[in-house]
Amino acid sequence: MALSNLIYNGIFKRNSVFVATVFAGAFAFGIGFDTGVTKFYDSYNKGKQWKDIRHKYIQED
Amino acid sequence: MASFQVLKKAVSLAPTTRTLSSGVPYAPLLNLAVRAPHDAHGHGHGVEARSDVAPQWAGGPSKVGSSLVSKSFTTIPPTLNYQQRLMHTSRALKNANETPDFSAYRSSNTDGNRALSYFMVGSMGVISASAAKSSISEFLQTMAASADVLALAKVEVELAAIPEGKNVIIKWRGKPVFIRHRTSSEIQEARSTDWKGLRDPESDDARVKKPEWLVMLGVCTHLGCVPIGEAGDFGGWFCPCHGSHYDISGRIRKGPAPLNLEVPAYEFSEADEKLIIG
């Protein structure tokens, strides 16, 4: 009850704060979503991508 | 007995024998002034108007001369019995006990529900804004140069392979690029020129990043021929097409060309051993 009141008064009460929070949240969500999907893709295709097998073909000097 | 005769006379009408020219049947025995017997009731209220007979002022049949006329007045005087008509005829219920009692379904935690509702709206906004942003940026990325184009856009040159006082011509984005390793006397000559009086005034400092390396596009600014190195009246380049002379800093000195040879974007890297154009 106290927490929901706190959230309402802090974020939802003023539309300007609400919209700003939504945009900031969208920014963070976009980055997080991207990172998460990339991580999942890399783990799903482990050993198939060039960055995983590069060391077999190219010797760094 | 006499009144009974009158009534009988009125009800059993004599047959009409002819019709008047006005269309009214001629009935000479019809007594229009007849009144219903009021003494038959025996109420003792005299000869007042009866409630079951229309009053005289409301119209009715009357005899004018020898013809029968029936009138019904349309402008009937209003009755004097006014009664206020109300909008609602049903009585308001003081206690509406037919309404179901919803208090058992009412939430006591309205603050939490309000916060949750707004949170849902905000989450929808977050996801839509993110989707819109990613749609736009993905669309804009389709306009960007692809990786193979970008890979061809840069050229690396090993500077150690170019001895002092020599020209190298390389191809960059389909155009020749002149790279000259200038000697100290050439640098001296390029710097000492009074460049303010030239056709396209530009100092040697503005044209090179390091004085010993001169990098220019090898395209004559006149009509796009490729000038010849180490030629011309000023010890620099000479365009054989129309005779433009460029000096050792690539500035136009003589001939039809309007501008100095163009300097591309370039940089030195890896401890000044490599030159990257682009």
HADDOCK unambig.tbl for C-alpha pairs under 7 A between the chains (distance, minus, plus):
assign (segid A and resid 1 and name CA) (segid B and resid 111 and name CA) 6.47 0.50 0.50
assign (segid A and resid 1 and name CA) (segid B and resid 112 and name CA) 5.89 0.50 0.50
assign (segid A and resid 4 and name CA) (segid B and resid 111 and name CA) 6.38 0.50 0.50
assign (segid A and resid 4 and name CA) (segid B and resid 112 and name CA) 5.26 0.50 0.50
assign (segid A and resid 4 and name CA) (segid B and resid 115 and name CA) 5.58 0.50 0.50
assign (segid A and resid 5 and name CA) (segid B and resid 111 and name CA) 6.20 0.50 0.50
assign (segid A and resid 7 and name CA) (segid B and resid 115 and name CA) 6.96 0.50 0.50
assign (segid A and resid 8 and name CA) (segid B and resid 115 and name CA) 5.59 0.50 0.50
assign (segid A and resid 12 and name CA) (segid B and resid 118 and name CA) 6.67 0.50 0.50
assign (segid A and resid 22 and name CA) (segid B and resid 122 and name CA) 6.09 0.50 0.50
assign (segid A and resid 22 and name CA) (segid B and resid 125 and name CA) 6.17 0.50 0.50
assign (segid A and resid 22 and name CA) (segid B and resid 126 and name CA) 5.13 0.50 0.50
assign (segid A and resid 23 and name CA) (segid B and resid 126 and name CA) 6.53 0.50 0.50
assign (segid A and resid 23 and name CA) (segid B and resid 129 and name CA) 6.90 0.50 0.50
assign (segid A and resid 25 and name CA) (segid B and resid 126 and name CA) 5.92 0.50 0.50
assign (segid A and resid 26 and name CA) (segid B and resid 126 and name CA) 4.61 0.50 0.50
assign (segid A and resid 26 and name CA) (segid B and resid 127 and name CA) 6.46 0.50 0.50
assign (segid A and resid 26 and name CA) (segid B and resid 129 and name CA) 5.91 0.50 0.50
assign (segid A and resid 26 and name CA) (segid B and resid 130 and name CA) 4.92 0.50 0.50
assign (segid A and resid 27 and name CA) (segid B and resid 130 and name CA) 6.83 0.50 0.50
assign (segid A and resid 30 and name CA) (segid B and resid 130 and name CA) 5.82 0.50 0.50
